[in-house]
Amino acid sequence: MGLRPEYSLAHSEFNDFLFALVGEEKSGQPLTVLSALARLGLDPWEEAARLAGMSKDAATSALTSAIADLPEGDWQASDSRSIASRLVSWLPARGRGAADSPERGDGSRPLPKPDVPKWLVWAALALAGLAMAMWLQGG
């Protein structure tokens, strides 16, 4: 099963956020949001989507807690809020008043349409053709 488009590296709306620099680790290596979230046992794309759905203040608070749980690098624990605030600015503005999809009459969001990859359709057709060729040769 492939990744949903919003979680795809090549086309993710979260790339700017996920590849933003949290800071430098004590070893001198850059630490991105993606690496930091993964180290905390969180799925980076799911967490980015969750944060994007929050208000800016709520997302900043949630990310502040996450950053505070990381081992300190070139930042102090007291810097967590300012780092989180900077990083939240890289999130798409879905939960902050921007309409990302039309709502139904009952106020709920429509379910996303399943996205069947083209290669899956072609593979099914190829298998059907192979099965037919084997059937014709055997009969």
C-alpha positions in Angstrom: 0.0 0.0 0.0 1.4 3.4 -1.0 1.6 6.5 1.0 -1.3 9.0 0.8 -0.2 12.0 -1.2 0.0 14.3 1.8 2.6 11.9 3.3 4.6 11.5 0.1 8.1 12.9 0.4 8.1 14.3 -3.2 4.8 16.2 -2.8 4.0 16.5 0.9 2.6 19.8 2.0 4.5 19.1 5.3 8.0 19.0 3.7 8.9 22.6 4.7 8.0 21.9 8.3 9.5 18.3 8.5 12.8 19.4 7.0 13.1 22.6 9.1 16.1 22.7 11.4 15.3 22.3 15.1 19.0 23.0 16.0 22.3 21.3 16.1 22.9 18.3 18.2 25.9 18.2 20.6 27.8 16.1 18.0 27.4 19.0 15.5 24.9 17.2 13.3 21.8 19.2 12.2 18.5 17.9 13.7 15.4 18.3 11.6 11.8 18.1 12.8 11.4 14.8 11.0 14.3 13.3 12.9 13.2 14.7 16.2 9.7 13.4 15.9 10.9 10.0 14.8 13.3 9.8 17.8 10.3 10.6 20.0 8.5 7.6 18.6 6.0 9.7 16.6 5.1 9.3 13.0 6.4 12.6 11.5 3.7 13.0 8.9 0.9 12.1 11.2 2.2 14.5 13.8 2.6 17.3 11.2 -1.0 16.7 10.1 -2.2 16.8 13.7 -0.3 20.0 14.4 -1.5 21.6 11.2 -5.0 21.0 12.3 -4.5 22.9 15.6 -4.5 26.6 16.3 -1.1 28.2 16.1 -0.9 28.5 19.9 -2.0 24.9 20.5 0.5 23.6 17.9 3.2 25.7 19.5 2.4 24.3 22.9 2.4 20.7 21.7 5.6 21.1 19.8 7.2 22.9 22.8 6.5 19.7 24.9 8.0 17.5 22.2 11.2 19.6 21.9 11.6 19.7 25.7 11.6 15.9 25.6 14.6 15.8 23.3 18.2 15.7 24.6 19.6 19.2 24.4 21.7 20.2 21.5 22.9 23.7 20.8 19.7 24.8 22.4 18.5 24.9 26.1 15.2 23.5 27.3 14.2 27.1 28.0 14.5 27.7 24.2 11.9 25.1 23.4 9.0 27.6 23.1 10.8 29.9 20.7 12.0 27.0 18.6 8.5 25.6 18.4 7.0 28.9 17.5 9.5 29.3 14.6 8.9 25.7 13.4 5.1 26.1 13.6 5.3 28.9 11.1 6.4 26.3 8.5 3.2 24.3 8.9 0.4 24.7 6.3 -2.4 26.8 7.7 -5.2 24.2 7.6 -6.4 24.5 11.1 -6.0 28.3 11.3 -9.0 29.4 9.3 -7.9 28.3 5.8 -10.4 26.0 4.1 -8.7 22.9 2.9 -11.7 21.0 1.6 -15.4 21.7 1.3 -17.7 20.7 4.1 -20.9 18.6 3.7 -24.2 20.2 4.7 -23.9 18.6 8.2 -20.6 20.4 8.8 -18.5 17.3 8.6 -15.6 16.9 6.1 -16.1 14.5 3.2 -14.1 11.3 3.3 -11.1 11.4 1.0 -11.5 9.4 -2.2 -9.4 6.3 -2.3 -6.5 6.9 -4.6 -5.7 3.7 -6.6 -2.2 4.0 -8.0 -2.0 3.5 -11.8 0.7 0.9 -11.5 -1.8 -1.3 -9.5 -4.3 -1.1 -12.3 -1.6 -2.0 -14.9 -0.4 -4.8 -12.7 -3.9 -6.3 -12.4 -4.4 -6.0 -16.2 -1.0 -7.7 -16.8 -1.9 -10.5 -14.4 -5.3 -11.0 -16.2 -3.6 -11.1 -19.5 -1.1 -13.6 -18.3 -3.8 -15.8 -16.8 -5.7 -15.6 -20.1 -2.6 -16.6 -22.1 -1.9 -19.5 -19.9 -5.5 -20.7 -20.1 -5.4 -20.4 -24.0 -2.2 -22.4 -24.1 -3.6 -25.1 -21.9 -6.9 -25.5 -23.6 
